[in-house]
């Protein structure tokens, strides 16, 4: 994962190739007239994935009649 320098014009013409290499972990510094102006690098991975099945926790509570019909809405049937 070495950082490489690429000119802006070259980056425009080879963007698809650079993106594939970035997905592989490479980094590129874009230069314009020999001066560094930007960096192309992979996005950081998220540290924590979403947990599924939280309703299985002991802290989760659901009323026994949760899905029972509501008396107030009998007219709408």
N, C-alpha and C positions, 0 to 999 in steps of 0.2 A: 504494500500500500504506500507507494512512493508518490509524493506530490510532484506533478509535472507542470511545466509552464506551456501555455498555448496562447497564441495570438487570437484576438477577437474574430478576425476574418476567417482564420483557419477553423475556429470553433464553430462558426456559422456553417461552414461547408461540411464539417464532420460531426454535427451535433448528435445524430443517431448513434454513431460509433462511440462517441464520448459518453453518452448516457448509458450504453451497455457496460462500458468499463466502470462507470461510477457505481452502477448496481453491483459490480463485482468488488467494490471497495476502493477503487482508485480516486485520487483527488487531483484537481487541476486548478491552477491559478491562471486567470485570464489576464492578458496584458494588452494595453493599447499604447502604441508608440513606445514600447519598452517599459512602461510603468504598470505595475500590478493594479488592477481595478476591481477584480471580483474573484471569488473562489467557488468552484463547483465541487461538491462533495455529497456523499450519501447522507440522507436524513438520519438523525439518531433514532435508534429503536426505542420503542416505549418500554419502560421498565417493568410495568405491571400489566398483565392481561386481565381482562374482565373475568370475574368469577361468575359462573352460572350455577343455578340451583340454590340460590340464597334462601328460598322458601323452605329448604330442608333444615335450616338452622333452628336451634332450640328457641331463639329469640323471636322467631316469626310466629304470629298468631293470626288465625282467621276464624271468624265466628262460624259456628256450626250451620247457621241458617244463611250463610253468605249468598248462596244462589237461589234462595227461596223467593217467590214472587212478592213484590211489594203491594200492600193493600191500597196505597194511595194511587196506584196506576191501573186499577182494575178497569177503568173506563176506556183505556187505550188498547185493550186487547181486540 
